[in-house]
Amino acid sequence: MIVADYIKKLKPYEGGKPTEELKRELCIDGEIIKLASNENPLGASKKAVEVIIKNADKVFLYPDGNAYYLKKKMAEKLFVEDENIIFGNGSDELLDLIYKTFATNKEDEILYCYPTFIEYKLIGMGFNKKLRELPLKGFGYDIDLLIENITDNTKIIFLNTPNNPTGTMISRSDIERVVHAADNNCIVVIDEAYYEYAIAEDDYDELLDLYKLGNVIVLRTFSKAYGLAGLRIGYGIAKREIIDYLNRTRPPFNVNILAQEAALAALDDDEHIKKSVESNLKGKKFLYAEFEKLDIDYINTYANFILFDVKKDANTVYEKLLKKGVIVRSMAGYGYTTSLRVTVGTMEENKVFIDRLKEVLANV
Ligand SMILES: Cc1ncc(COP(=O)(O)O)c(C=O)c1O
């Protein structure tokens, strides 16, 4: 047998079709509106784009495997030391490295509440790990249940705040409880992919310093508010020892030259983050109000996406929206059979989404 059974059971990631192809297939004349992957609808910072163009002729070189300048800048921004930081080819790669580095024994268990970011599960399946999946309580984390389920075999605990796809946050005190319960016997990952959006909310606490509390890795990304999803760059903050171990399994040139340069420029463009966050807050308010008018239940979000319940078959609504040129995510696969997730778009995109949703709901 050339491959293990657990690999045979995996399914390759099925990405959506390119929007141009969809337009052709579905005979759509206008623009396709993609509100499916929680990208920044305002795009990348102009400063980052300029730097990408300026550095395009450097791509024949291997990148700096230590991301020296970017690490320095990030360390200054976050008030940590260089050796507390690791960059990844998206935070996805860091999730992979965390598995590869720490979940190395057959009996290791991975603990998380679900629905959450699907990669915790998919990567774990790729490493043939025992996944202990607990239900959310309502739409948030059941911290008591999570703590009760920590065993001697627990190796990694994933906490996603704000949680994708529900948009709910985990309080700082609850995260502290998990870290104390983990008692340095396992790694606690705090995935803050939507941090820049979340921190704009009054009751969202800073969590970064929790890395000092124990074997904690805080993950963030340039893919969301920074608008650099296509370049693939994310980062992790942890104690020096943890970062050192991760660096031992990290491929040497994992973050490309353009990603490093663009991230450096993006860190200088606070204005772009501010505008992106403001646009998100405005968009959220608009969508909440429209959902209320349509008697659609939704979950208050700390991120740039909203989980909403149309009380009709989610896959049907998804398909019909797609035919009208609006791409959102059906949540049926997560067990929310009548819910969808929409990324907050520009105001124009939000309006088109609501208009199309009204048309669809009138006919299903
Ligand atoms: C919660 C969460 N973590 C991590 C990621 C991965 O981000 P990246 O693009 O940095 O790999 C995503 C992307 O959607 C996410 O929603």
PDBQT file of the ligand as one rigid body, heavy atoms in Angstrom, charges set to zero:
ROOT
HETATM    1  C1  LIG A 401      -9.894  31.701  12.609  1.00  0.00    +0.000 C 
HETATM    2  C2  LIG A 401      -8.947  31.656  11.476  1.00  0.00    +0.000 A 
HETATM    3  N1  LIG A 401      -7.664  31.333  11.723  1.00  0.00    +0.000 NA
HETATM    4  C3  LIG A 401      -6.760  31.276  10.741  1.00  0.00    +0.000 A 
HETATM    5  C4  LIG A 401      -7.122  31.561   9.440  1.00  0.00    +0.000 A 
HETATM    6  C5  LIG A 401      -6.079  31.406   8.388  1.00  0.00    +0.000 C 
HETATM    7  O1  LIG A 401      -5.582  32.597   7.991  1.00  0.00    +0.000 OA
HETATM    8  P1  LIG A 401      -4.316  32.691   7.060  1.00  0.00    +0.000 P 
HETATM    9  O2  LIG A 401      -4.794  33.311   5.803  1.00  0.00    +0.000 OA
HETATM   10  O3  LIG A 401      -3.352  33.548   7.818  1.00  0.00    +0.000 OA
HETATM   11  O4  LIG A 401      -3.782  31.307   6.832  1.00  0.00    +0.000 OA
HETATM   12  C6  LIG A 401      -8.432  31.915   9.133  1.00  0.00    +0.000 A 
HETATM   13  C7  LIG A 401      -8.832  32.186   7.754  1.00  0.00    +0.000 C 
HETATM   14  O5  LIG A 401      -9.966  32.257   7.401  1.00  0.00    +0.000 OA
HETATM   15  C8  LIG A 401      -9.367  31.961  10.186  1.00  0.00    +0.000 A 
HETATM   16  O6  LIG A 401     -10.656  32.275   9.968  1.00  0.00    +0.000 OA
ENDROOT
TORSDOF 0
